[in-house]
Amino acid sequence: MDISNTLSKKGLDAYMMIGEPHNADMYYTTGFFASDKFTYLQKNSGDEILLVSEMERERAENESRITNIRTTQDYDYRSKIKSRSDPSIAFSDTLGELLGKEGIRKIGVPHNFPFFIAQTLKEQGFWFMPIKSPFKDMRTKKSESEITNIETVQNACEEAMDTAVNLISNSSESDGVLYNEGVELTSEYVRNAIEHRLLDFGCEAETTIVACGKQSSTPHWMGEGTLKVNEPIIIDIFPRSKTNRYFSDMSRTVVKGTPSRQLKDMYDAVIEAQNKALELVKPGVLCNEIHNAVCDVFEEKGYDTVRNNPKLKSGFLHSTGHGVGLEVHELPSLGDNENQLESGNVITVEPGLYYPDIGGVRIEDIVVVTEKGCRNLTEFEKKFVV
């Protein structure tokens, strides 16, 4: 986690982050999160400090990888609240005292650093430089323990996907609408079943996608209303472990009934494009090589791609994939860039086709880049008609 060289090159005394539960860099560097404000500080000497509330001290000592743990009360935070009559200003004053005692004046901060804290400390004579996160690139290469964490979440994801697909497969049909035990089967019902199943495995998910018919032609539409026979249903689940904080990500497209010839052709093209991409994944390959290969498959079959038209509204509309870890979307991006894949990257491979008058098809697997290629962490079958 040592970023001392980066700080020295930029003439900075330290790098500082303010924590909150969804800050992936914060959890990556500290192994700790809390609902109250807490602060990570790395000096240009490489020394690290974690500042937490007094009530979080013991938990931080047990959970965090940081050994130098301070509490706000070490800097008389409660007295500062009384004198300032404002907890936010008192917290800034606490940080100011910490920084001053450590001989820190020039501070690097992430782009999303709280403006109020920066402005308050500027008035006390501290100087700030927003810089690109020095940890995002570190996070792209996963350790064996991180890969294991992601595999654990992926196992839960597949259990949830199985629940969803079984609900659709076992449904009955009347007047073009799918029913579960006499009740209309809806996106909301299937999404709730997915989320309940994830909870059984200690995972949670937000904005799970269950989109049917024309709704599926908008890649990130969550979906709503009744599910229908003969129409594509995109199911995209990206859960996070409530324990280890890592994500996974998987999509499947299914049809209950008989899909049109157009849908079958789209599905076959997506499968072929994904297989082509998976063949290319290995260390040293440029991200745009994989993305262009997917575009080649689609274009050869007569489908439009984002490569030729960034404003495309139908066809292959997005990048081929993205990194997954403490965020569901992180580096590297399998898109129009020349970043090289490295062993230890965990990425999705998710080509898709989307047409408003037909619907959408997306198939997404999550893989880890190995020394000689890749290992697919996704075992769930790819079955279009269920």
N, C-alpha and C positions, 0 to 999 in steps of 0.2 A: 504493500500500500504506500510505499515511500514515493512522494512526489517532490522531494526536496530540490532535485535538479530543475524541475519545471518552475518552482517558485524562485530559485536563485536566478535563472535566466530572465525572468520577468521583473527582477528587482523587488520581490515581495517578501515580507517577513513571515507570512503565514497564509493558509487557506482556511476558510471558515464556512461551515454549513449549519443552518438551523433545521432541526429535525421535525418531521411529522410522519404519521404512519405509512404514507404512500411514497416517501422519498427513497427511491431504490439505491441511490448512491450512499445515502446515510446508513441504510441497513447493510449494504455491502462493506462499508468501511468499518462499521462498529459492531455488527452482529446484534444490534439492539434497536428497539423502537419503543416509543411511549406516546401516550395521548397528550401529555404536557410538553411544553417547549423544552428541547434539549439541544445541545450544541456540540459539534465536532470541530476541533481545531488541530491543524497540523502545521508546525513551525518549519521554517526552511532548514532547520537542523534535522528534520525527520521526526522529532518528538511529537507525540500525539496526546491530546487532552480531550476528555469527554466531560462536559458540564451537564448535570442533571438536577432535578429537584431533590430535596432532601429525602422525600418519601420513595424515590426511585434508586437511591444509592445502593441498597443491598442487591436489588435485582440487576442493576447494571454491573455490579462487581461479579455476579454469578454468570451473567449471560454475555457481556460484551467482551470482545477481544482486546479492548483498550484497558491498560492497567492503571493509567494515571487518571483517576476519576475524581472530579471535584463536584461539589453541590453549590447551588445558588446561595445557600445559607452560609457557605464558607466566605461569601462576600456580602453578608448581612443584608440579604434580599428583602426580608420582612421589614426592616427599618427603612429601606429605600422606598417600599410601597407606602409606608406611613408619611414619609417626607414629601414624596412626589404625588401622592393621591392618584396614581395611575400605574397599574401593574405593568403595562407595556413599556412605559418610560423607565420604570424601576428595573425591568429585565434588561433594557438597553444599558442602563447605568451599571448593572452587574457585569455585563459583557465588557463594558469600558474599563472597569476596575481590573478584571481578569487580563485583558489585553495590555493594559498599562503595566501591571506587575510582571508580565512576561516580556516586556520590552518590545511589544509589537505595535507598529504604527501603520505600515502599508499591508493591506489585506486583500488577497484574492477571494472572490466569492462567485458562486454559480450565477448563471443568468437570471434565475428566478429567486434570487435572494430577496428577503422582505425589504421593501423600500423604506418603511418607517424606521426599522432598526438601523439601516444604513444611513439615513438622513440624520437620525438622532446622534449617532456616533460621529458622523462628519462634523457636526456642530461642536463635538468635544475634541476635534483635532485629528481624528483618524481618517485615513485615505483608503478608498476602495477601488478595486479594478475588477469588473465582471469578466470572467474568463470561461472558455469552454471547459466543461467538466473534465478533469484529468483522470477520472475513474471510468468513464463510459467505455473507452477503448480497452481498459483492463478487464471490464466485465464481459467483453465479447468472447474471451477464451475461458471456457468453463473447466473447473477442476473435476476430478472424479466424483467428489462428494456433491458438487453442484449438479452434475449429470444425473446422479442417483436421485437427488431431490426432484428433478424434472421428471424422471421416469416414474417416480411415485405419484406425481400429480397426473401424469399421462394415464396411468392405470385407472385412476379415479375418473378421468375424462372418458375413457372407453366404457367404463361401467355406466356412466350417465348417457353416453351415446347409445349404448345397447338398450337402455330403458326407453329412450325416445323412439328409436327405430322399431322396437317391439310394439309400442303403442300404435304406431302407424301401420305396421304390418298386420297386427291383429284386429284392426278396426274393421267395421262394416261400412257399407255404402248405401246411401239413399238419396236420390235426386242430385247426384254429383257431389254430395257432402259426406265426409268421413265421420263415423260415430264410434264412440267408445262406451260400451255397455248402455246403449240407448241415448247417450248424451253427445251433442255435437263436439267433435274433437277440434280444439282450437290451438293456435300458436301459444296462447297464454297457458293453457293446460299442460302442453308438452314442456314448455319452458319451466313451469313450476315443478314438474316431475323430474326434470334434469337437475334443477337446483336442490331439490330434496335429496336426490341420490348422491349428489356431490357432498352434501353435509354429512352423509353416512361415512364418508372417507375423510372428514376433516378439511374439506375444501369449500370454497365459495366462488361465485361467479356473478358478474354484472353484465348486463346487456347481451345475454345469450341470444343468438339468432335462431329463430325458427320461422322462416319466411317462405310462403307458398305462392305459387303462380307468378303473376306479374310482380308481386312484391319482391320475389327473389332476383329480379333483374337489377335491383339497387343493392350493391354489395354489402352495405352495412345497415340495411333496414332490419330492425329486430323482428318484424313480422307481427301481425295482429289478425284476429278473427278466425273464421272457420278454415280448416284444411280440406282440400278438395281432391277428388279422384282424378287421375290422369294428369296431374300437374306436378311440376318439380317442387320439392320442399328442401331448401337448403338449411342444414343444421350446423351451426358453427359454435363450438363450445371452447372457451378459453379460461379455465379455472385457475385459481391460485390456492396453494396450501395455506391454511391459517396458521400452520406451525412453522414451516420452513420458508414461507413467503415467496416461493418460486411458482412460476406459471407453466402451463402447457397450452397447446392450441391444436385443434383438429376440426376439420369440416368434412361433411358428407352430404351428398345430394341423393334423395330417394324419391321414387314415385310409387304410389299405391294405385294399381290399375295398369293402363296401357299408355305409355308415353307416345307422343307423336314422332314421326320420322325425323323431324327437325331436332327434337330433344335428344333422340338417340344419337344422332350424328354429333351434336354438341358434346354429349357425354363421352363418346368415343374419342373425340378430339382432345378433350381435357385430360383423359387418362393417358393418351399418347404423349401429350405435351409434358405431363408430370413425369412419366417414365423417362423421357428424354432428359429432363432436368436432373433427375436422380442419378442417371448414368454419369453425368458430368461433375457432380459434387465431389470435390477432393481438395486437399490443400494446394494452394498456388493458383487455382482457377479464379479468373476475374468474375466478379458478380455479374457484370454485363454480358459475359459469354453465355452464362446460363440463361439469363433473361432473354437474350437475343435468340437462343436456340428454341425457347418456348414460342417466341413470336414467329420464328420461321415455321414451326409446325402449324400454328394457327393460320398464318398467311397462305401457306401452301394449300390449305383446305378452304380458302376463300373467306376467312374471318378477319375482320379489321383488328388492329392492335394499337395500343398506346404508343408504340415505338414510332409509328408514322404520323400520329395525330395526338398530341398531348391533351387536346380538348375533346377527345373521343367520347361519345355518349352511349355507344353500344359496341359489343365485341369484347376484347380483352382489355380491361380498363385500368389495371393496377400493376404493381410490381409482382414478380414471381414469388417473393417470400421475404421474410424478415427474421432477425434474431429474436430469441425468446430467453428470458431468464427472470430476473427480479422485476422486469417489466414485460408486458405481453408483446410490445413492439419496441425492440432495441436493435442496436447494430449487431451484425452487418445487415444491410438491405440488399436483397437480390433484385436489383433494379438497374437503372442506367448509370452505373458508376464503375470505376476500375479498382475498387477495393478487392484485395485477394482473400480468399477463404483460408482459414488456418485450422489445423487440428485443434479440436476443443470447441469450435463454434457450434452452437445449437441453433438451427434455423428451420423455418417452415418452407415447404415447397407447395404452393397453392395456386396453380393456374385456374382461371375461370373464364366463362363466357356469359355475357349478359345482353339480352334483347327484350325491350319493354313489351313487345307483342307476343313473346314466347315464354319468357322467364329466364332464370339463370341456372348455371351449373358451376359448382366449385368443389374441388377435391383438395383436401389439405392434410399433409403428413408433417410430422416433426422429426428431424433427423439430427444426429450429431456427426460432425466431420471428424473422420479418423485419419490415421497416417496414410492410408492407401485409398480411401474413398469416403464412404459414409455408412452409418448404421441407423436404420430406420427404427425409431422408438415407437412407431405406430403399428399396431397389430390388427386393428379393427378392419374387417373386410370392406371391400369396395363393391357394393351390390346396388345397382340402380333401381330395379323393380323389386319391391318387397311385399 
